[in-house]
Amino acid sequence: MQTAERTLLLLRHAKAEQAPGTPDHDRNLTPTGREDSRVVGQWLSDPSHIMAVDLVICSTSERTRQTLEGLVAGGVSVGEVRFDERIYNGGAASLLDVLRALPDSAITALVIGHAPGVPMLATELAQEGSGPTEALERLSKGFPTSGLAVLGFAGGWETVAPGTTYLREFVVPRH
């Protein structure tokens, strides 16, 4: 049986405020970060890009929640949303564990997380795979806030690993 092509979106949260005395988990987005997250949502909702996300796995931090709100305000269609505390301080290996437990019903999944976990995972998955040279070059230069890696692969989520994916695009949509 042929498995559908899946799309994995790895998004680093939008720009957050530096707030002395505020716990890191509770930091809010800056006005620029709020606008940038809306622009990412517009990019995703463009018919030539993704348009709809079946499942969002979001860190429990305030800035990732606000990033998700911005995406939706930008027009991206979102199905189920799950908040997972493992993403907050998760490294590439723990994020991969989260991905491998996703339901097969999700064809397009979005992870909204933090550095260094999201950038490390994107780099590991993209290095082993293939994709447009321009996208690989952009990713190799860094993974700023609002950075979005779009990866594709065939197979079930339990099989996602370096060498099974390819980088379709790496973008940093900003206003």
TORVEXDO-130190 format. One record per residue: residue number from 1; residue in three letters; x, y, z of N, C-alpha, C, O in turn. Coordinates in pm, whole numbers. Example, Ala and Ser with C-alpha at 12.3 -4.5 7.8 and 13.67 -1.06 7.14 Angstrom:
2
(roba 1; ALA; (1319; -569; 780); (1230; -450; 780); (1320; -330; 780); (1424; -332; 846))
(roba 2; SER; (1285; -225; 708); (1367; -106; 714); (1290; 3; 787); (1341; 114; 804))
! end
This chain:
175
(roba 1; MET; (84; -118; 0); (0; 0; 0); (89; 124; 0); (181; 133; 81))
(roba 2; GLN; (64; 218; -87); (141; 342; -96); (97; 438; 14); (-22; 461; 33))
(roba 3; THR; (194; 494; 87); (163; 591; 191); (166; 730; 130); (252; 761; 47))
(roba 4; ALA; (73; 813; 172); (64; 950; 121); (190; 1029; 156); (252; 1007; 260))
(roba 5; GLU; (225; 1121; 68); (332; 1215; 96); (289; 1301; 214); (178; 1355; 215))
(roba 6; ARG; (376; 1314; 311); (347; 1394; 430); (428; 1522; 427); (533; 1530; 362))
(roba 7; THR; (378; 1621; 499); (448; 1747; 511); (470; 1776; 659); (378; 1771; 740))
(roba 8; LEU; (594; 1806; 692); (633; 1845; 827); (678; 1990; 822); (769; 2025; 747))
(roba 9; LEU; (615; 2072; 902); (649; 2213; 914); (714; 2235; 1050); (653; 2206; 1153))
(roba 10; LEU; (835; 2286; 1050); (905; 2316; 1174); (920; 2468; 1183); (989; 2528; 1101))
(roba 11; LEU; (856; 2529; 1282); (853; 2673; 1295); (914; 2715; 1428); (874; 2667; 1535))
(roba 12; ARG; (1011; 2805; 1421); (1062; 2868; 1542); (968; 2985; 1573); (933; 3062; 1484))
(roba 13; HIS; (930; 2999; 1699); (836; 3105; 1738); (884; 3241; 1689); (1001; 3259; 1658))
(roba 14; ALA; (792; 3335; 1681); (824; 3471; 1639); (900; 3544; 1750); (915; 3492; 1861))
(roba 15; LYS; (948; 3663; 1720); (1034; 3740; 1810); (963; 3770; 1942); (852; 3823; 1945))
(roba 16; ALA; (1031; 3736; 2051); (976; 3756; 2186); (1047; 3870; 2256); (1162; 3904; 2226))
(roba 17; GLU; (975; 3928; 2351); (1032; 4038; 2429); (1138; 3987; 2526); (1134; 3873; 2572))
(roba 18; GLN; (1232; 4074; 2555); (1327; 4049; 2663); (1264; 4114; 2785); (1252; 4236; 2791))
(roba 19; ALA; (1223; 4035; 2881); (1148; 4086; 2996); (1215; 4045; 3126); (1183; 3940; 3182))
(roba 20; PRO; (1309; 4126; 3175); (1375; 4095; 3301); (1272; 4073; 3412); (1178; 4150; 3428))
(roba 21; GLY; (1293; 3967; 3486); (1202; 3934; 3595); (1084; 3848; 3555); (1015; 3794; 3642))
(roba 22; THR; (1061; 3833; 3426); (953; 3747; 3378); (1010; 3609; 3350); (1112; 3597; 3282))
(roba 23; PRO; (946; 3503; 3401); (994; 3369; 3368); (997; 3349; 3217); (907; 3395; 3146))
(roba 24; ASP; (1100; 3279; 3169); (1117; 3258; 3025); (991; 3201; 2962); (952; 3243; 2853))
(roba 25; HIS; (927; 3107; 3027); (808; 3041; 2975); (694; 3139; 2949); (609; 3116; 2864))
(roba 26; ASP; (693; 3250; 3023); (582; 3345; 3017); (607; 3466; 2928); (523; 3556; 2921))
(roba 27; ARG; (721; 3471; 2860); (752; 3586; 2775); (654; 3598; 2658); (614; 3497; 2599))
(roba 28; ASN; (615; 3721; 2626); (523; 3751; 2518); (599; 3784; 2390); (719; 3812; 2393))
(roba 29; LEU; (528; 3782; 2279); (584; 3829; 2154); (593; 3981; 2155); (513; 4049; 2221))
(roba 30; THR; (689; 4033; 2082); (697; 4177; 2060); (591; 4214; 1955); (538; 4124; 1890))
(roba 31; PRO; (560; 4342; 1938); (469; 4380; 1829); (520; 4330; 1692); (440; 4286; 1609))
(roba 32; THR; (650; 4337; 1670); (707; 4285; 1546); (684; 4135; 1536); (650; 4084; 1429))
(roba 33; GLY; (703; 4063; 1646); (679; 3918; 1646); (535; 3883; 1615); (508; 3787; 1543))
(roba 34; ARG; (442; 3960; 1670); (300; 3935; 1642); (271; 3952; 1493); (200; 3872; 1432))
(roba 35; GLU; (326; 4058; 1435); (305; 4084; 1293); (374; 3977; 1207); (316; 3929; 1110))
(roba 36; ASP; (496; 3939; 1244); (567; 3836; 1168); (492; 3704; 1170); (487; 3634; 1069))
(roba 37; SER; (433; 3668; 1285); (359; 3541; 1290); (237; 3546; 1199); (200; 3445; 1139))
(roba 38; ARG; (173; 3662; 1190); (60; 3678; 1098); (107; 3661; 953); (37; 3600; 872))
(roba 39; VAL; (224; 3715; 921); (278; 3703; 785); (311; 3557; 753); (290; 3513; 640))
(roba 40; VAL; (362; 3483; 850); (387; 3339; 830); (254; 3269; 798); (248; 3184; 709))
(roba 41; GLY; (150; 3304; 872); (18; 3246; 845); (-31; 3278; 705); (-91; 3193; 639))
(roba 42; GLN; (-5; 3400; 658); (-42; 3437; 520); (38; 3353; 420); (-17; 3305; 321))
(roba 43; TRP; (167; 3336; 447); (250; 3256; 357); (198; 3113; 349); (182; 3057; 241))
(roba 44; LEU; (170; 3056; 467); (121; 2918; 471); (-14; 2902; 401); (-39; 2800; 336))
(roba 45; SER; (-100; 3002; 413); (-234; 2991; 357); (-239; 3015; 206); (-343; 2992; 144))
(roba 46; ASP; (-131; 3059; 148); (-126; 3079; 3); (-147; 2944; -65); (-82; 2846; -28))
(roba 47; PRO; (-236; 2938; -164); (-264; 2810; -232); (-140; 2743; -293); (-141; 2622; -315))
(roba 48; SER; (-36; 2819; -321); (85; 2757; -377); (176; 2700; -269); (278; 2639; -299))
(roba 49; HIS; (138; 2718; -143); (220; 2666; -34); (147; 2552; 38); (142; 2441; -16))
(roba 50; ILE; (93; 2574; 155); (36; 2465; 235); (-116; 2471; 240); (-183; 2371; 213))
(roba 51; MET; (-172; 2584; 272); (-315; 2613; 285); (-375; 2560; 415); (-445; 2636; 483))
(roba 52; ALA; (-351; 2436; 452); (-415; 2381; 572); (-318; 2290; 646); (-235; 2222; 587))
(roba 53; VAL; (-331; 2291; 778); (-249; 2208; 865); (-343; 2115; 942); (-435; 2162; 1010))
(roba 54; ASP; (-319; 1985; 932); (-405; 1888; 1000); (-386; 1889; 1151); (-482; 1879; 1228))
(roba 55; LEU; (-259; 1900; 1193); (-227; 1888; 1336); (-115; 1984; 1371); (-11; 1988; 1305))
(roba 56; VAL; (-137; 2063; 1476); (-34; 2151; 1530); (8; 2096; 1665); (-75; 2068; 1751))
(roba 57; ILE; (140; 2081; 1681); (198; 2045; 1810); (277; 2167; 1854); (377; 2203; 1792))
(roba 58; CYS; (232; 2230; 1962); (286; 2358; 2004); (345; 2347; 2144); (289; 2281; 2231))
(roba 59; SER; (458; 2412; 2164); (515; 2425; 2298); (410; 2491; 2388); (318; 2557; 2339))
(roba 60; THR; (425; 2474; 2515); (332; 2534; 2611); (367; 2678; 2646); (293; 2741; 2721))
(roba 61; SER; (476; 2732; 2594); (516; 2869; 2630); (419; 2971; 2572); (350; 2945; 2474))
(roba 62; GLU; (415; 3088; 2636); (326; 3194; 2591); (362; 3241; 2450); (272; 3264; 2369))
(roba 63; ARG; (491; 3255; 2419); (530; 3307; 2288); (496; 3211; 2174); (468; 3256; 2063))
(roba 64; THR; (498; 3080; 2200); (459; 2987; 2094); (308; 2987; 2075); (259; 2976; 1963))
(roba 65; ARG; (234; 3000; 2185); (88; 3010; 2175); (48; 3135; 2096); (-42; 3131; 2013))
(roba 66; GLN; (117; 3247; 2124); (89; 3371; 2053); (130; 3361; 1906); (66; 3421; 1819))
(roba 67; THR; (236; 3287; 1878); (275; 3264; 1739); (164; 3188; 1666); (129; 3222; 1553))
(roba 68; LEU; (108; 3087; 1730); (-3; 3012; 1671); (-122; 3104; 1646); (-185; 3095; 1541))
(roba 69; GLU; (-154; 3191; 1741); (-264; 3286; 1722); (-239; 3374; 1599); (-331; 3401; 1522))
(roba 70; GLY; (-115; 3417; 1581); (-81; 3499; 1465); (-96; 3423; 1334); (-143; 3479; 1234))
(roba 71; LEU; (-57; 3296; 1335); (-72; 3214; 1213); (-218; 3207; 1171); (-251; 3225; 1054))
(roba 72; VAL; (-303; 3181; 1269); (-446; 3171; 1241); (-501; 3306; 1194); (-581; 3312; 1101))
(roba 73; ALA; (-458; 3414; 1258); (-500; 3549; 1215); (-454; 3578; 1073); (-518; 3654; 1000))
(roba 74; GLY; (-342; 3517; 1032); (-291; 3534; 896); (-365; 3452; 793); (-345; 3471; 673))
(roba 75; GLY; (-450; 3360; 838); (-535; 3289; 744); (-510; 3141; 727); (-582; 3076; 651))
(roba 76; VAL; (-411; 3085; 795); (-387; 2942; 777); (-499; 2863; 845); (-543; 2897; 956))
(roba 77; SER; (-544; 2759; 779); (-646; 2671; 833); (-579; 2565; 919); (-489; 2494; 874))
(roba 78; VAL; (-625; 2554; 1044); (-564; 2462; 1140); (-670; 2364; 1189); (-779; 2404; 1228))
(roba 79; GLY; (-635; 2236; 1187); (-724; 2134; 1241); (-703; 2121; 1391); (-727; 2216; 1465))
(roba 80; GLU; (-659; 2007; 1435); (-637; 1981; 1577); (-511; 2052; 1627); (-412; 2062; 1556))
(roba 81; VAL; (-518; 2102; 1751); (-404; 2165; 1816); (-376; 2092; 1947); (-467; 2067; 2027))
(roba 82; ARG; (-248; 2058; 1967); (-205; 1995; 2092); (-90; 2078; 2149); (1; 2119; 2076))
(roba 83; PHE; (-94; 2101; 2279); (15; 2169; 2348); (96; 2063; 2420); (41; 1984; 2497))
(roba 84; ASP; (226; 2062; 2396); (312; 1956; 2448); (431; 2018; 2519); (513; 2086; 2458))
(roba 85; GLU; (440; 1994; 2649); (548; 2054; 2729); (685; 2001; 2690); (786; 2065; 2722))
(roba 86; ARG; (693; 1887; 2623); (822; 1832; 2580); (891; 1921; 2476); (1012; 1914; 2459))
(roba 87; ILE; (813; 2003; 2407); (871; 2088; 2303); (944; 2207; 2364); (1039; 2258; 2304))
(roba 88; TYR; (902; 2253; 2481); (958; 2375; 2541); (1111; 2369; 2553); (1179; 2459; 2503))
(roba 89; ASN; (1163; 2269; 2616); (1309; 2254; 2630); (1362; 2136; 2549); (1472; 2088; 2575))
(roba 90; GLY; (1284; 2091; 2454); (1319; 1971; 2381); (1432; 1989; 2281); (1435; 2085; 2205))
(roba 91; GLY; (1523; 1895; 2284); (1628; 1888; 2183); (1577; 1814; 2062); (1461; 1771; 2058))
(roba 92; ALA; (1661; 1798; 1963); (1622; 1733; 1838); (1570; 1591; 1863); (1471; 1550; 1803))
(roba 93; ALA; (1636; 1515; 1950); (1595; 1376; 1974); (1456; 1369; 2037); (1375; 1285; 1998))
(roba 94; SER; (1427; 1455; 2135); (1295; 1449; 2198); (1187; 1500; 2103); (1074; 1451; 2107))
(roba 95; LEU; (1220; 1598; 2019); (1121; 1643; 1920); (1091; 1532; 1819); (977; 1516; 1776))
(roba 96; LEU; (1193; 1457; 1783); (1173; 1344; 1693); (1081; 1240; 1757); (997; 1181; 1689))
(roba 97; ASP; (1096; 1217; 1887); (1006; 1126; 1959); (861; 1175; 1953); (769; 1095; 1935))
(roba 98; VAL; (841; 1307; 1968); (707; 1364; 1958); (650; 1337; 1819); (535; 1295; 1805))
(roba 99; LEU; (730; 1361; 1716); (684; 1340; 1578); (648; 1195; 1552); (547; 1166; 1487))
(roba 100; ARG; (729; 1104; 1601); (706; 961; 1574); (579; 907; 1638); (534; 798; 1604))
(roba 101; ALA; (521; 984; 1730); (397; 942; 1796); (273; 1007; 1735); (162; 987; 1785))
(roba 102; LEU; (290; 1085; 1629); (175; 1151; 1568); (85; 1049; 1499); (132; 945; 1453))
(roba 103; PRO; (-44; 1079; 1493); (-137; 986; 1427); (-120; 988; 1276); (-90; 1091; 1217))
(roba 104; ASP; (-140; 874; 1215); (-128; 863; 1070); (-233; 946; 996); (-218; 973; 877))
(roba 105; SER; (-340; 985; 1066); (-442; 1068; 1003); (-390; 1208; 968); (-449; 1276; 884))
(roba 106; ALA; (-281; 1251; 1031); (-223; 1383; 1003); (-132; 1373; 881); (-29; 1306; 884))
(roba 107; ILE; (-171; 1440; 775); (-88; 1444; 654); (9; 1562; 661); (124; 1551; 619))
(roba 108; THR; (-38; 1674; 715); (47; 1792; 734); (48; 1826; 883); (-56; 1852; 943))
(roba 109; ALA; (168; 1827; 941); (184; 1858; 1083); (279; 1975; 1100); (379; 1987; 1029))
(roba 110; LEU; (247; 2061; 1195); (326; 2179; 1226); (373; 2171; 1370); (292; 2152; 1462))
(roba 111; VAL; (503; 2186; 1391); (559; 2195; 1526); (603; 2339; 1546); (680; 2393; 1467))
(roba 112; ILE; (552; 2402; 1653); (592; 2538; 1688); (675; 2528; 1815); (624; 2492; 1921))
(roba 113; GLY; (804; 2561; 1803); (893; 2544; 1916); (1001; 2650; 1924); (981; 2764; 1883))
(roba 114; HIS; (1113; 2609; 1976); (1219; 2699; 2018); (1354; 2657; 1962); (1372; 2545; 1913))
(roba 115; ALA; (1449; 2751; 1971); (1589; 2718; 1947); (1647; 2673; 2081); (1611; 2729; 2184))
(roba 116; PRO; (1734; 2575; 2081); (1799; 2517; 1964); (1730; 2392; 1908); (1773; 2340; 1805))
(roba 117; GLY; (1624; 2343; 1973); (1564; 2216; 1931); (1511; 2215; 1789); (1547; 2127; 1711))
(roba 118; VAL; (1427; 2313; 1754); (1368; 2316; 1619); (1476; 2332; 1512); (1477; 2256; 1415))
(roba 119; PRO; (1568; 2430; 1527); (1673; 2440; 1424); (1760; 2315; 1412); (1798; 2276; 1302))
(roba 120; MET; (1792; 2253; 1526); (1875; 2132; 1521); (1803; 2020; 1448); (1863; 1952; 1365))
(roba 121; LEU; (1675; 2001; 1477); (1600; 1895; 1411); (1588; 1923; 1261); (1608; 1833; 1179))
(roba 122; ALA; (1556; 2046; 1225); (1545; 2080; 1083); (1675; 2055; 1009); (1675; 2000; 899))
(roba 123; THR; (1786; 2094; 1070); (1917; 2075; 1007); (1950; 1926; 993); (1999; 1883; 888))
(roba 124; GLU; (1922; 1849; 1098); (1949; 1704; 1091); (1866; 1639; 980); (1917; 1558; 903))
(roba 125; LEU; (1738; 1674; 974); (1652; 1612; 873); (1689; 1659; 733); (1690; 1578; 640))
(roba 126; ALA; (1719; 1787; 716); (1751; 1840; 584); (1888; 1799; 535); (1906; 1778; 415))
(roba 127; GLN; (1986; 1787; 624); (2122; 1750; 582); (2125; 1614; 516); (2196; 1593; 417))
(roba 128; GLU; (2049; 1523; 570); (2050; 1387; 518); (1963; 1371; 395); (1983; 1280; 315))
(roba 129; GLY; (1869; 1459; 380); (1777; 1449; 269); (1828; 1528; 150); (1947; 1558; 138))
(roba 130; SER; (1738; 1561; 65); (1772; 1642; -51); (1670; 1754; -59); (1577; 1761; 21))
(roba 131; GLY; (1688; 1838; -155); (1595; 1948; -172); (1659; 2056; -256); (1773; 2043; -298))
(roba 132; PRO; (1584; 2163; -280); (1638; 2272; -359); (1763; 2330; -295); (1766; 2358; -175))
(roba 133; THR; (1865; 2349; -374); (1992; 2402; -325); (1973; 2535; -254); (2035; 2559; -151))
(roba 134; GLU; (1887; 2622; -309); (1865; 2754; -248); (1808; 2740; -108); (1849; 2813; -17))
(roba 135; ALA; (1714; 2649; -89); (1654; 2631; 44); (1757; 2576; 142); (1764; 2620; 257))
(roba 136; LEU; (1838; 2480; 97); (1943; 2424; 185); (2044; 2531; 223); (2090; 2535; 337))
(roba 137; GLU; (2078; 2618; 128); (2173; 2727; 158); (2114; 2824; 259); (2184; 2867; 351))
(roba 138; ARG; (1986; 2859; 244); (1922; 2951; 340); (1921; 2889; 479); (1950; 2957; 578))
(roba 139; LEU; (1888; 2763; 489); (1885; 2695; 618); (2024; 2691; 680); (2039; 2705; 802))
(roba 140; SER; (2126; 2672; 599); (2263; 2662; 652); (2313; 2794; 711); (2410; 2795; 787))
(roba 141; LYS; (2247; 2903; 677); (2289; 3035; 728); (2226; 3070; 862); (2257; 3175; 918))
(roba 142; GLY; (2140; 2985; 914); (2079; 3011; 1044); (1928; 2995; 1039); (1868; 2987; 933))
(roba 143; PHE; (1869; 2990; 1158); (1726; 2964; 1173); (1670; 3070; 1266); (1652; 3045; 1385))
(roba 144; PRO; (1641; 3190; 1213); (1595; 3300; 1298); (1452; 3279; 1348); (1383; 3185; 1307))
(roba 145; THR; (1409; 3368; 1436); (1270; 3365; 1478); (1181; 3377; 1355); (1216; 3445; 1258))
(roba 146; SER; (1067; 3312; 1358); (972; 3302; 1247); (1025; 3222; 1130); (961; 3219; 1024))
(roba 147; GLY; (1140; 3156; 1145); (1192; 3068; 1041); (1104; 2944; 1029); (1058; 2888; 1129))
(roba 148; LEU; (1082; 2902; 906); (994; 2789; 878); (1061; 2692; 782); (1091; 2728; 668))
(roba 149; ALA; (1084; 2570; 828); (1135; 2463; 742); (1017; 2378; 698); (938; 2332; 781))
(roba 150; VAL; (1007; 2356; 568); (901; 2274; 511); (968; 2148; 457); (1044; 2153; 360))
(roba 151; LEU; (937; 2034; 519); (999; 1907; 483); (893; 1811; 431); (777; 1816; 473))
(roba 152; GLY; (932; 1726; 340); (842; 1625; 288); (901; 1486; 308); (1023; 1469; 315))
(roba 153; PHE; (813; 1387; 317); (858; 1248; 324); (740; 1156; 298); (624; 1195; 311))
(roba 154; ALA; (772; 1034; 260); (670; 931; 240); (685; 830; 352); (796; 792; 387))
(roba 155; GLY; (574; 788; 406); (578; 691; 514); (497; 739; 632); (441; 849; 630))
(roba 156; GLY; (489; 656; 733); (418; 692; 854); (506; 778; 943); (628; 779; 929))
(roba 157; TRP; (443; 851; 1034); (519; 938; 1124); (620; 860; 1206); (725; 913; 1242))
(roba 158; GLU; (590; 736; 1236); (683; 657; 1318); (816; 632; 1247); (914; 592; 1310))
(roba 159; THR; (819; 657; 1116); (942; 632; 1039); (1026; 756; 1012); (1135; 746; 956))
(roba 160; VAL; (977; 874; 1051); (1051; 997; 1020); (1187; 995; 1091); (1196; 968; 1211))
(roba 161; ALA; (1290; 1024; 1014); (1428; 1020; 1065); (1518; 1086; 962); (1480; 1103; 847))
(roba 162; PRO; (1640; 1125; 1005); (1735; 1174; 906); (1751; 1071; 794); (1762; 951; 819))
(roba 163; GLY; (1750; 1118; 672); (1761; 1028; 559); (1627; 989; 499); (1623; 930; 391))
(roba 164; THR; (1517; 1022; 568); (1384; 987; 515); (1308; 1109; 466); (1201; 1096; 408))
(roba 165; THR; (1363; 1228; 489); (1294; 1351; 453); (1374; 1430; 349); (1490; 1400; 323))
(roba 166; TYR; (1309; 1528; 292); (1380; 1623; 207); (1325; 1762; 236); (1208; 1777; 270))
(roba 167; LEU; (1409; 1861; 223); (1371; 1999; 248); (1305; 2055; 123); (1367; 2064; 17))
(roba 168; ARG; (1178; 2092; 135); (1107; 2153; 22); (1137; 2302; 15); (1157; 2359; -93))
(roba 169; GLU; (1140; 2365; 134); (1157; 2510; 138); (1203; 2552; 278); (1169; 2487; 377))
(roba 170; PHE; (1278; 2659; 284); (1309; 2723; 411); (1286; 2872; 390); (1350; 2935; 306))
(roba 171; VAL; (1193; 2926; 466); (1156; 3066; 448); (1152; 3137; 583); (1136; 3075; 689))
(roba 172; VAL; (1167; 3267; 576); (1152; 3352; 694); (1059; 3466; 651); (1105; 3576; 621))
(roba 173; PRO; (928; 3439; 648); (835; 3543; 608); (830; 3653; 715); (806; 3625; 832))
(roba 174; ARG; (851; 3775; 673); (847; 3889; 766); (772; 4003; 700); (760; 4010; 577))
(roba 175; HIS; (721; 4092; 785); (651; 4211; 731); (751; 4318; 696); (713; 4425; 649))
! end
